[in-house]
Amino acid sequence: MTERDKRILFDFVDACAMHRCPICTLVQRAEQRTLAVYCAEGAGDQQRRADVRAARGLCATHGSQLCDAKDAMAAAVTAYDVLTNLQRDLTALRSNSRGWRRRGIAQPLPCPVCVDMQRYNRAICAGIGVWSNEESLQQALMSSQGICGPHLRTISRQSGVSDGFWSAQFLAWQRLHDELGEFIRKRDDRFRHERQASEADSWKRAWHQISGEVLNDITKE
């Protein structure tokens, strides 16, 4: 058992305390770490800069997160690189209009942060499958909001996931399902006088569980 294997278990159990899919929580934490490291290095990682140039920038979500990191120098250097390449694309388009305009500007490589998160996502889902028989994981999952639909489908493609894991997930979703039913019941005029409790935001939590909270291209295999 490696330290990384243990870390996946410990991180998952910790993330189960959040009111959302624990794997979505871990992926979003990894996104923040990736961009924080990029900013801390002052965009000095030449390979990473080359990847961003080849991708002609970052996707809309990760580009916004880079700006939110409030590291003006890293954002400026990265933007300078990308705009240089975009201008080259435009110059080539203008100088060879007949050929280029038929096929358009070449499709860039995928956002490098998305590529990293795809890799991380698969590692986390695989790790959860390996630890699925661990009692601490099952207990944490049972008391959580549950794993979202997209991540659960990824885990379901693995072999050897324990029945205890599926039972814990079922109980987490059953609790949410019951809260939704209670929310709907209290919307009836006959019961509107009843004060809402934990079910008040169940409809929001349900959609987080149905759709997940990370980009679709992160959860794809």
C-alpha positions as CSV (number, residue, x, y, z in Angstrom):
1,M,0.0,0.0,0.0
2,T,1.5,3.3,-1.1
3,E,1.2,6.7,0.6
4,R,-0.8,7.8,-2.5
5,D,-3.2,4.9,-2.0
6,K,-3.8,5.9,1.6
7,R,-4.2,9.6,0.6
8,I,-7.0,8.7,-1.8
9,L,-8.9,7.0,1.1
10,F,-8.3,9.7,3.6
11,D,-9.1,12.5,1.2
12,F,-12.3,10.8,0.1
13,V,-13.5,10.3,3.7
14,D,-12.7,13.9,4.5
15,A,-14.6,15.1,1.4
16,C,-17.7,13.2,2.4
17,A,-18.3,15.8,5.1
18,M,-19.1,18.3,2.4
19,H,-22.7,18.7,1.2
20,R,-21.9,17.6,-2.4
21,C,-20.3,14.7,-4.3
22,P,-17.0,14.0,-2.6
23,I,-15.3,13.2,-5.9
24,C,-16.4,16.5,-7.4
25,T,-14.9,18.1,-4.3
26,L,-11.6,16.4,-4.8
27,V,-11.4,17.2,-8.5
28,Q,-12.1,20.9,-7.9
29,R,-9.5,21.0,-5.1
30,A,-7.0,19.5,-7.6
31,E,-8.0,22.2,-10.2
32,Q,-7.2,24.9,-7.6
33,R,-3.9,23.3,-6.7
34,T,-2.9,23.0,-10.3
35,L,-3.5,26.6,-11.1
36,A,-2.0,27.8,-7.8
37,V,1.2,25.9,-8.6
38,Y,1.2,27.4,-12.1
39,C,0.8,30.9,-10.7
40,A,3.4,30.3,-7.9
41,E,6.0,29.4,-10.5
42,G,5.3,32.7,-12.2
43,A,4.4,30.9,-15.4
44,G,8.0,29.8,-15.5
45,D,7.3,26.2,-16.3
46,Q,8.3,26.1,-20.0
47,Q,6.6,22.8,-20.8
48,R,3.4,24.0,-19.2
49,R,3.6,27.3,-21.1
50,A,4.1,25.3,-24.3
51,D,1.1,23.2,-23.6
52,V,-1.1,26.3,-23.0
53,R,0.2,27.8,-26.3
54,A,-0.6,24.6,-28.2
55,A,-4.1,24.7,-26.7
56,R,-4.4,28.4,-27.6
57,G,-5.2,29.1,-24.0
58,L,-7.4,27.4,-21.4
59,C,-11.0,26.5,-21.5
60,A,-13.6,29.1,-20.3
61,T,-13.8,27.6,-16.8
62,H,-10.1,27.2,-16.2
63,G,-9.3,30.6,-17.8
64,S,-11.7,32.2,-15.4
65,Q,-10.1,30.3,-12.5
66,L,-6.7,31.6,-13.6
67,C,-8.0,35.2,-13.4
68,D,-9.6,34.5,-10.1
69,A,-6.2,33.4,-8.7
70,K,-5.4,37.1,-8.9
71,D,-1.8,36.5,-10.1
72,A,-1.6,39.3,-12.7
73,M,1.9,38.4,-13.8
74,A,1.2,34.7,-14.5
75,A,-2.1,35.7,-16.3
76,A,-0.3,38.4,-18.3
77,V,2.6,36.2,-19.4
78,T,0.2,33.4,-20.4
79,A,-2.1,35.7,-22.3
80,Y,0.9,37.2,-24.1
81,D,2.0,33.7,-25.3
82,V,-1.5,32.7,-26.4
83,L,-2.2,35.9,-28.2
84,T,1.1,35.7,-30.0
85,N,0.0,32.3,-31.4
86,L,-3.5,33.5,-32.2
87,Q,-2.0,36.4,-34.2
88,R,0.1,33.9,-36.1
89,D,-3.0,31.9,-36.9
90,L,-4.7,35.1,-38.1
91,T,-1.7,36.1,-40.2
92,A,-1.6,32.7,-41.9
93,L,-5.3,32.9,-42.6
94,R,-5.0,36.3,-44.2
95,S,-1.9,35.5,-46.3
96,N,-3.4,32.2,-47.7
97,S,-7.1,33.0,-47.7
98,R,-8.2,30.5,-50.4
99,G,-6.9,27.5,-48.6
100,W,-7.3,28.6,-45.0
101,R,-10.8,29.9,-45.2
102,R,-12.1,26.6,-46.5
103,R,-10.7,24.6,-43.6
104,G,-10.6,27.4,-41.0
105,I,-8.1,27.9,-38.2
106,A,-6.7,24.6,-37.0
107,Q,-8.4,23.1,-33.9
108,P,-6.1,23.6,-30.9
109,L,-5.1,20.9,-28.5
110,P,-7.3,20.3,-25.5
111,C,-7.0,22.6,-22.4
112,P,-4.0,21.2,-20.5
113,V,-5.7,21.6,-17.1
114,C,-8.7,19.6,-18.4
115,V,-6.3,16.9,-19.5
116,D,-4.7,16.8,-16.0
117,M,-8.1,16.7,-14.4
118,Q,-9.2,13.8,-16.7
119,R,-6.1,11.9,-15.5
120,Y,-6.8,12.8,-11.8
121,N,-10.4,11.9,-12.1
122,R,-9.7,8.4,-13.4
123,A,-7.1,7.9,-10.6
124,I,-9.6,8.9,-7.9
125,C,-12.4,6.8,-9.3
126,A,-10.0,3.8,-9.6
127,G,-8.8,4.4,-6.1
128,I,-12.3,4.5,-4.7
129,G,-13.0,1.1,-6.4
130,V,-9.9,-0.4,-4.7
131,W,-11.0,0.9,-1.3
132,S,-14.7,0.1,-1.8
133,N,-14.6,-2.6,0.9
134,E,-13.1,-0.4,3.5
135,E,-15.5,0.2,6.4
136,S,-14.5,3.8,7.0
137,L,-15.1,4.6,3.4
138,Q,-18.5,3.0,3.4
139,Q,-19.5,4.7,6.6
140,A,-18.4,8.1,5.3
141,L,-20.2,7.5,2.0
142,M,-23.4,6.4,3.8
143,S,-23.5,9.7,5.8
144,S,-22.7,11.9,2.8
145,Q,-24.8,13.3,0.0
146,G,-23.5,10.4,-2.2
147,I,-21.4,10.3,-5.3
148,C,-22.9,12.1,-8.3
149,G,-24.3,10.3,-11.3
150,P,-21.4,10.9,-13.7
151,H,-18.7,9.8,-11.2
152,L,-20.8,6.8,-10.1
153,R,-21.1,5.6,-13.8
154,T,-17.3,5.8,-14.0
155,I,-16.8,3.7,-10.9
156,S,-19.5,1.2,-12.1
157,R,-17.3,0.3,-15.1
158,Q,-14.7,-1.2,-12.7
159,S,-14.7,-4.8,-11.6
160,G,-14.6,-5.8,-7.9
161,V,-16.4,-2.9,-6.4
162,S,-17.9,-4.2,-3.1
163,D,-21.6,-4.7,-2.4
164,G,-21.1,-2.7,0.8
165,F,-20.1,0.3,-1.3
166,W,-23.2,0.1,-3.5
167,S,-25.4,-0.2,-0.4
168,A,-23.8,2.9,1.2
169,Q,-24.4,4.8,-2.0
170,F,-28.0,3.6,-2.2
171,L,-28.7,4.7,1.4
172,A,-27.2,8.2,0.8
173,W,-29.4,8.7,-2.3
174,Q,-32.4,7.2,-0.5
175,R,-32.1,9.9,2.3
176,L,-31.9,12.6,-0.4
177,H,-34.9,11.1,-2.2
178,D,-36.9,11.1,1.0
179,E,-36.0,14.8,1.6
180,L,-37.2,15.6,-1.9
181,G,-40.5,13.9,-1.2
182,E,-40.9,15.9,2.0
183,F,-40.1,19.1,0.2
184,I,-42.7,18.4,-2.4
185,R,-45.3,17.4,0.2
186,K,-44.9,20.7,2.1
187,R,-45.5,22.6,-1.1
188,D,-49.1,21.3,-1.0
189,D,-51.4,24.0,0.4
190,R,-52.6,21.6,3.1
191,F,-49.1,21.4,4.6
192,R,-47.6,24.8,3.8
193,H,-47.9,25.8,7.5
194,E,-45.3,23.2,8.4
195,R,-41.8,24.6,8.8
196,Q,-39.2,23.3,6.4
197,A,-36.1,21.6,7.8
198,S,-33.2,19.8,6.2
199,E,-35.3,19.3,3.0
200,A,-35.4,23.0,2.2
201,D,-32.5,22.8,-0.2
202,S,-32.9,19.2,-1.2
203,W,-33.9,20.1,-4.8
204,K,-30.5,21.9,-5.3
205,R,-28.6,19.1,-3.8
206,A,-30.5,16.6,-5.9
207,W,-29.4,18.3,-9.1
208,H,-25.8,18.4,-8.0
209,Q,-26.1,14.6,-7.6
210,I,-27.8,14.1,-10.9
211,S,-25.4,16.3,-13.0
212,G,-22.3,16.5,-10.9
213,E,-20.3,19.7,-10.5
214,V,-17.3,19.3,-12.8
215,L,-17.1,19.7,-16.5
216,N,-18.4,16.8,-18.7
217,D,-15.0,16.5,-20.4
218,I,-13.4,15.9,-17.0
219,T,-15.6,13.0,-16.2
220,K,-15.4,11.3,-19.7
221,E,-13.2,8.3,-20.1
